[in-house]
């Protein structure tokens, strides 16, 4: 496992513990360590970061990370990624209204 994988797993642990801001930071650090060609993993980390931001109440950060995840996902077919994106959408829907519609 490389440093990106370790940071991603650490982010997942923080997310499960309810430490959403710390989780988002780890997911973003993890994505920054990856090869730009590793679209699927970068999209997974971006979707997880988006969920963490939404759960932390950071809608701007969540929207930015979700946008990145969707851009990357357009080039990848992955059932696991689709599950993460569905969870991200659930977190977006549960976020306080910002004038945006989904």
C-alpha positions as a Markdown table, in Angstrom:
| # | Residue | x | y | z |
|---|---|---|---|---|
| 1 | Unk | 0.0 | 0.0 | 0.0 |
| 2 | Unk | 1.3 | 3.5 | -0.9 |
| 3 | Unk | 1.0 | 6.7 | 1.1 |
| 4 | Unk | -2.2 | 7.6 | -0.8 |
| 5 | Unk | -3.8 | 4.4 | 0.3 |
| 6 | Unk | -2.8 | 4.9 | 3.9 |
| 7 | Unk | -4.1 | 8.4 | 3.9 |
| 8 | Unk | -7.4 | 7.3 | 2.3 |
| 9 | Unk | -7.8 | 4.5 | 4.9 |
| 10 | Unk | -7.1 | 7.1 | 7.6 |
| 11 | Unk | -9.7 | 9.4 | 6.2 |
| 12 | Unk | -12.2 | 6.5 | 6.2 |
| 13 | Unk | -11.5 | 5.9 | 9.9 |
| 14 | Unk | -12.0 | 9.5 | 10.7 |
| 15 | Unk | -15.2 | 9.6 | 8.7 |
| 16 | Unk | -16.6 | 6.6 | 10.6 |
| 17 | Unk | -15.6 | 8.2 | 13.9 |
| 18 | Unk | -17.5 | 11.4 | 13.0 |
| 19 | Unk | -14.4 | 13.5 | 12.6 |
| 20 | Unk | -15.5 | 14.9 | 9.3 |
| 21 | Unk | -13.1 | 17.8 | 8.8 |
| 22 | Unk | -10.1 | 15.6 | 9.6 |
| 23 | Unk | -11.5 | 13.0 | 7.2 |
| 24 | Unk | -11.9 | 15.5 | 4.4 |
| 25 | Unk | -8.3 | 16.6 | 4.9 |
| 26 | Unk | -7.0 | 13.1 | 4.7 |
| 27 | Unk | -9.0 | 12.3 | 1.6 |
| 28 | Unk | -7.7 | 15.4 | -0.1 |
| 29 | Unk | -4.1 | 14.6 | 0.9 |
| 30 | Unk | -4.5 | 11.1 | -0.4 |
| 31 | Unk | -5.8 | 12.2 | -3.8 |
| 32 | Unk | -2.8 | 14.6 | -4.1 |
| 33 | Unk | -0.4 | 11.8 | -3.8 |
| 34 | Unk | -1.9 | 9.7 | -6.6 |
| 35 | Unk | -0.8 | 9.3 | -10.2 |
| 36 | Unk | -3.0 | 11.6 | -12.3 |
| 37 | Unk | -3.9 | 8.6 | -14.4 |
| 38 | Unk | -5.4 | 6.8 | -11.4 |
| 39 | Unk | -8.9 | 8.2 | -12.1 |
| 40 | Unk | -10.9 | 5.7 | -10.2 |
| 41 | Unk | -9.1 | 6.1 | -6.9 |
| 42 | Unk | -8.9 | 9.8 | -7.3 |
| 43 | Unk | -12.7 | 9.9 | -7.9 |
| 44 | Unk | -13.3 | 7.6 | -4.9 |
| 45 | Unk | -11.2 | 9.9 | -2.6 |
| 46 | Unk | -13.0 | 13.0 | -4.0 |
| 47 | Unk | -16.4 | 11.5 | -3.4 |
| 48 | Unk | -15.4 | 10.5 | 0.2 |
| 49 | Unk | -14.0 | 14.0 | 0.7 |
| 50 | Unk | -17.3 | 15.5 | -0.5 |
| 51 | Unk | -19.3 | 13.4 | 1.9 |
| 52 | Unk | -17.0 | 14.4 | 4.8 |
| 53 | Unk | -17.3 | 18.1 | 3.9 |
| 54 | Unk | -21.1 | 17.9 | 3.7 |
| 55 | Unk | -21.3 | 16.0 | 7.0 |
| 56 | Unk | -19.0 | 18.7 | 8.5 |
| 57 | Unk | -21.4 | 21.4 | 7.3 |
| 58 | Unk | -19.0 | 22.7 | 4.7 |
| 59 | Unk | -21.2 | 22.8 | 1.7 |
| 60 | Unk | -18.8 | 24.8 | -0.5 |
| 61 | Unk | -16.0 | 22.2 | 0.1 |
| 62 | Unk | -18.5 | 19.4 | -0.4 |
| 63 | Unk | -19.7 | 20.8 | -3.7 |
| 64 | Unk | -16.2 | 21.4 | -5.0 |
| 65 | Unk | -15.1 | 17.9 | -4.1 |
| 66 | Unk | -18.3 | 16.4 | -5.6 |
| 67 | Unk | -17.8 | 18.3 | -8.8 |
| 68 | Unk | -14.3 | 16.9 | -9.0 |
| 69 | Unk | -15.5 | 13.4 | -8.3 |
| 70 | Unk | -18.2 | 13.6 | -11.0 |
| 71 | Unk | -15.7 | 15.0 | -13.5 |
| 72 | Unk | -13.4 | 12.0 | -12.8 |
| 73 | Unk | -16.3 | 9.5 | -12.7 |
| 74 | Unk | -17.3 | 10.4 | -16.2 |
| 75 | Unk | -14.2 | 8.5 | -17.4 |
| 76 | Unk | -14.5 | 5.5 | -15.2 |
| 77 | Unk | -17.0 | 2.6 | -14.8 |
| 78 | Unk | -16.9 | 1.3 | -11.3 |
| 79 | Unk | -19.7 | -0.2 | -9.1 |
| 80 | Unk | -17.8 | 0.8 | -6.0 |
| 81 | Unk | -17.4 | 4.4 | -7.2 |
| 82 | Unk | -21.1 | 4.5 | -8.0 |
| 83 | Unk | -21.9 | 3.4 | -4.5 |
| 84 | Unk | -19.7 | 6.2 | -3.1 |
| 85 | Unk | -21.3 | 8.8 | -5.4 |
| 86 | Unk | -24.8 | 7.7 | -4.2 |
| 87 | Unk | -23.7 | 8.1 | -0.6 |
| 88 | Unk | -22.3 | 11.6 | -1.5 |
| 89 | Unk | -25.7 | 12.5 | -3.0 |
| 90 | Unk | -27.5 | 11.3 | 0.1 |
| 91 | Unk | -25.2 | 13.6 | 2.2 |
| 92 | Unk | -25.8 | 16.5 | -0.1 |
| 93 | Unk | -29.6 | 16.0 | 0.1 |
| 94 | Unk | -29.4 | 15.9 | 3.9 |
| 95 | Unk | -27.3 | 19.1 | 4.0 |
| 96 | Unk | -29.1 | 22.3 | 5.0 |
| 97 | Unk | -30.6 | 24.1 | 2.0 |
| 98 | Unk | -28.3 | 26.5 | 0.2 |
| 99 | Unk | -30.6 | 27.6 | -2.6 |
| 100 | Unk | -29.4 | 24.7 | -4.8 |
| 101 | Unk | -31.6 | 21.9 | -6.0 |
| 102 | Unk | -30.5 | 18.3 | -6.8 |
